[in-house]
């Protein structure tokens, strides 16, 4: 059997590869108002899916929307002020682009490391290491 024939056969028998987007679905933040406070009900699930420290995600959220925030006793994020769900979702999406997805390969198989005071985004898929603002 010729190489091209073997390659065609292998490609034909291989399962369809799923794209990086479909295997990494971030839960949509469930946002509701509680008086003058915006509550992200599923904050623990979002942070867990991103495989990031909830405190790091919360700090990013509060800096981006410009308010004080805390995590309550059941893990929900509480942001002082009124914020629309699409604003919170946009901030979470930006967090994913900055602190979760690898800038080289685009996969979410990353973790954060600190090296000499510099925060690095380390990709476990391609091995890339890039600095991120923290």
N, C-alpha and C positions, 0 to 999 in steps of 0.2 A: 504494500500500500504506500502511495506517495505521501509526502509530508502535507501537501495542500489538502488531500483527501482526508487524512487523519485530523487535520485542524478543523475542516468543515464538519466532520463527524463529531468531534469533541464539542464544538460550539452548538451543534444541533441537539446534543444530548444534555447539555448543561441547563440547569434550571434558570429561569429568568432572574436576572439580578435585580434586586430592589434598590431604588435610589436612596441616597442618604437622607433625603427629606422625609420619606415615608416611614422610615424606621425610628425617626426622632420627632415625636409629636409632643410639643410642650402644651400642658393643659392651659386652656384659656383662663386667665384670672377671673374668679367669681367675685365681682366687686359690688358692694352695696353701701349705702349711706346709713350711718347711725348717728343722728344728730349732726354735729359739725365734724364728724370723723368719717373717713373712708376706710372701710374694712375689706381686706382681701381674704375671703373665707377659706380658700384652698391654698393659701400661701405655703403650708408645709408640703403639699403635693407638688407644687411648682418647684420649690427648692430641691426636693428629693429627685424629681425628674431631671433637673439640671445637674444633679450631683454636686451641688455647691452648698457652702455653709449658709444657712438662712440669714445669719447676721451680715454676711457680705452682700447678699442680694438686697436685704433691707437697707443697708447703708447706701447702696447704689440708687435704690428707689427714692429714698428721701433726698439725696443730692440732686437727682434729676427733676423731681417735682418741686423741690425747694421748700420742704417742710420738715417738721419733726415726725418721727415714726417710732413705733415700738412693736414688739411681739407680745401678744397677751398670753395668758396662762394656758390656752388651748392651741397656741401656735399661729393664730391669725395675725396678719400684719395690720396695724392700725396707723393710718396716716392722718395727721391733723389737717383738716380742710376738706373741701369737696372736689373730687376728681372723677372725671367720667371714665367708664370702663375702657374705652378705646385709648385713653391717655396712659392708663396703667399697662394695658397690653402692649402699647408701643414701647414703653420703657423696658418691659420684660424682653421684648424682641431685640432691642438694642443691647441689653445685657447679654443675650445669647450670642449676638454677633461679636461682641467685644470679649467676653469672658468664657464662652463655651465652645463655639465653633473654631476649628483650626483655620487660620488665615491662609494656609498653604493648600490643604486638601479639602477643607470645608466640612470635615466630619466632626461630630460632637464628642469623640473619644478623647477627651482632654482632662487635665487636672491643673490646678494652680500650685505653683511652688514659689517659695521666696529664696532668693540667692543673693546674699550680700546686700539686703535691703531693697532688691529689685524683684518685682513680682513677674513671674514667667508663666505663660500658657504653654504647657507641654502636651504635645499630641502623642497619644499612645499608638495611633494608627500609622503615621508617617515619620514620627520621631522629631518633627519640627519643634523648635523652642523659640518663642517670641515674647518680647516684653509687652506688658500691659500696664496702663496707669492704674494705680490703686489708691 
